[in-house]
Amino acid sequence: MLTKFFPGFESRQIETSDAIIHTIVGGNGPPVLLMHGWPQNLLEWHRIAPRLAKRFTVIATDLRGYGASSKPADVEKHYAYSKRAMATDQIEVMQHLGFERFAVVGHDRGGRVAHRMALDFPQAVERAVVIDIVPTLKLYETVSKPLATAYFHWFFLIQPNPLPETLLAGHGDFFIRGRLRELDEQALPAEVLANYVHCFNDPATLHAMCEDYRAGAGIDLEFDRVDLDTKVSCPLLVLWGEHGAMHRLYDVLATWRERASDVRGKALPGGHWLPEQVPSLVYDELISFLAT
């Protein structure tokens, strides 16, 4: 972990029921948990976490399988990488740190973990923020050519092992640069990009990423269908990029109002990678929502 991007933060390896989660902690005040997206890790919060830490106790983690967190072994139906398993990790991390109730912010895959966490652990999630996603079940049930084109990796990474793992092995630099091409060096410093590439080139991490998506196309949908009549009960802030696929293809707020009781949000002038692309705008929205 590139500690210079998180001045004053402490790095820890926290053991959960069946994983070890790389965690950084900094600041003082009400607790806020930050969860990253794919193909990144907690470094994606390098432009936001230090600012938030002036007003909050900020906890950022690598999701299981990503970054410096452990890569649990495969189990039936890819449950080890289900959003339920990932959410349980995060709850146990926060409990380990002494926080029984907290706010959670998730981008991309982290947003899907936040959604599951709010459903499974409503007593723990005080407020939730999801960034540039619609619910997983909604996305799979509304696949169109434009969606499949923009989100082609959703359908590639779910192919049985070892197809995607073999074709992507050793190609992290090409693949990651292509996916993050919207970001200039200010948004994505060379050292952070190099870290993302290094992690992607680790066979265990690459396999875990595929397992994350395989779970998303399988067991996560089973859990989501069971909970169709259960809405997220805490206040929910939804942010998305006005230049991204979510904005083009969905009425994002209306979609989330199908799944949550108290929803607000807006599009921001960026693409999918909002925490790195427009961090000041994301920060302003988080402060306004979390401090309410």
N, C-alpha and C positions, 0 to 999 in steps of 0.2 A: 504494500500500500504506500502511495506517495504522500508521506506525512506532511510535506511542505504545503500541500493544498488544503490541509485542515489544521491550521495552527491552533494549539491549545487543546486538541482532541486527544483522547487516550484510545489506543487500539487494544482490543481484547479478542480472545477466542473463547466463546461461551458454549458449553456443552448443553445440548437439549436431549430429548428422549432418544433420538437416533441420528443426530447430526452434531457437527461442531460449526457454529456460525461466527464468521468474522464480523466483528462489530466495532464501530467507533462511537465514542461518547464525548460530548463537549457542551459547554454552556451551563446556564442556570435558568430555572423557571419551569413552567409546565412541560411535561414530556411530549415530544413529537418524534414519531418513528418514520424514517424515510426508506422507501424500498424502490430499487432501481428496475429498469427494464432490460430487454434483450437487444443487442448482444453485449451489454455493458456490465458494470458492477457498481459498487457504492461510489466509485469515483465520479459517476455522473452528477453527483450532488456537489461537486467541488466549487461551483459558483453560487450556491445557495446556502449550504449548511453553515459555513462560517458566519454569514449574516444572520441566519435564524438563531444561532447560538448566543447572540447578544440579548435575546429575549426569552429563549426557550432552552430546556435541556434537549439537545438534539442527539438522536440515536440513528445511525445509518448502518445498514447491514448488507452483506452479500447474501443473497438468497442461496439456499442449499443448491449445490451444483455449480455455483457461479463464483468467480473471483477466488478469494482465499478461504471460502467455506468448504466443508467436506462434501464429498460426492457419494451419498448413500448408494448401496447396491440396489439393482433392479428388483422389483417384486411384482406380483401378479397385477395386471391391469395398469401397470406404471404408477401404482399408488404412491411410491416413494417420491414422485415428483408432482403429485396432485397439489392443487392449491390449498386443499385442506391440510396436507402434511406441511406445506410451506408456512401456512398461517399458524399452525401449532408451534412450529419453530419460533416464530416471531413473538408469539404470546409468551413462550417460555423464556426467551431472551429478556423481554420486558419484565417479567416476574423476577428473574434473576437479578435484574438491576433495581428491583424494589418498586416497580410501577405496575399497579393493578388496573389502572384506567389511564388512557392516553389518546392522543390524536394520531392518526396514521395518514401518510401521504404516499401514494404509489403511482409510478409512471409505467405504462405499458404492462409487462408481466407483473410488476409490483402492484399495479392497480388491480389486476385480477386477484392477486393474493389479498389485497385490501378488501375487495368485494366479498370474498369468501370469509375473511376474518370477521367482517361486520355481521355476517349471517350466523357464523358458528359461535362467535364470542361477543354477542351484543353488550354484555356487561363490562367488557374491557374497552371497547372502541367508543370513545366520547364523540369524536368527529372524524370524518373520513374525506379524503381528497383523492380523486382518480384523474389521471392525466392522459388524454388522447386515446381513450378506449370506449367501446360500447361493450355490454356484457357478452361473454364468450358464446353463450347459447344463441343470443340474438345474431351474432356475426355468422355463426355456422348455419343458421336457419335462413339467412338472407344472402347467400353467396351469389354474386353476379360476376360477369366478366371483368368489369372495372375493379371490383374488390379482389378477385383472384389474381389480377395483374399486379396490383399494388402490394398485396399480401401473399405473393407466391410462396414465400418461405414457410408459411403456415402449412401448406400442402406438401412441400418438399421434405421438411424436417420430420413429419409424422410417418414417413415411409419406414418400413421395417429395418431394424439394424441388420447389417452394417451399411446399407446403401448411402444415406446422407453422410454418415461418418466417414466413409471411404472417399467419397467424391470431394468432401470439404477438407480432408486432412491435409495440413500443411499449407493451406491457401488462405489463412487468416488475413494476411495483409491485403490481398486482392479483395476478399469478400467484405471485410470490415470497412475498408476505405470506400467501397462502392455503396454500402448501406448508409454510411455517415457522410456522404458527399455533400450534403447541405451545410455542413458545419465548417466554418473557417478555423484558422489556428487560434484565434482568440477564444472561440467557443470550445474548441477541442485541441488543447496544447499537445505538442508532439509526444510528450511523455505519457499523457493520458491515453492517446491513441495507441502508443506502443504497448501499454499495459493491456488494453482491450485485445490487441492482436496476440500478445503473448498468452493470455488466458484462452483465447479461442483456439490457438494452436496446441493446447494441452489436450491430448486425446480424452482424458477423463472429463474435462469440462465440456468439450464438444459433445460427447455422448450424453452428458447430463442435460445440456441444452435441448438436444433432440428428445430426450425423455420428458422434459417439461412440456414440449409441444405435443408429444404423443399422449400424455396425460390430459392435456387441454382438449384434444379431439376425442377423448374417450371417457375416462372416469369422471373428469370434471363436469362433463355434460350430464352424466347420470346424477351427480349431486345437484346440479343446477335445476334439473327437471323436478327432482324431489322438492326443491324449495321454491317452485314457481309461485306459490301462494304466500310466500313469506317475503316481506319487503325489508330492506335496510331501514332500521328505525332511527339511527342517529342522523344528524345533519350531514348532508353530502354536498361537497363542492366538486363540480365537473369542469375541467379545463381541456380545451382541445385546440389544435392548430388550424387556422382558417385556410392554410394552403395544403392541408393534408387530406387523406382519403376519408377520415371520419366526417369531416365537414362536408365533403362533396357527396357522400353516400347516405348519410343519416341525419335526421333531426336529433342531435345528440341529447339535448335536454329532455325531449319527449320520450326518447328511448329509456333514459335513466329514470324518468318518472314512472315508468312501468315497473321498476324494480326497487324504488326507494320512496319513502314517504315525504321527505323534506329535502328537496333538490334545488340547487341554484348553480349558476355557472355561466361561462362565456367562451367564445373563441378568442384566441390571442394571435397576433400577427406573426405566425411562424409555421413550421411544419410539424413533423412528429416529435422532434427532439427538443421540446420546449425547455426543460430544465437547463440545458446547455446553450440553447439558441437564444432564448429571451429570458435569462434568469431574473433580471430585475422586475419584469412584468409578472413572472410566476411568483417571485418573492412578495410583491405587493398584494397579489390576490391571496396568498397564504396568510400573510399578516392580518389582512382584513377579516378573513374567515376564522382563523384560529384564535384571534384576540377578542372575538365577539362574546 
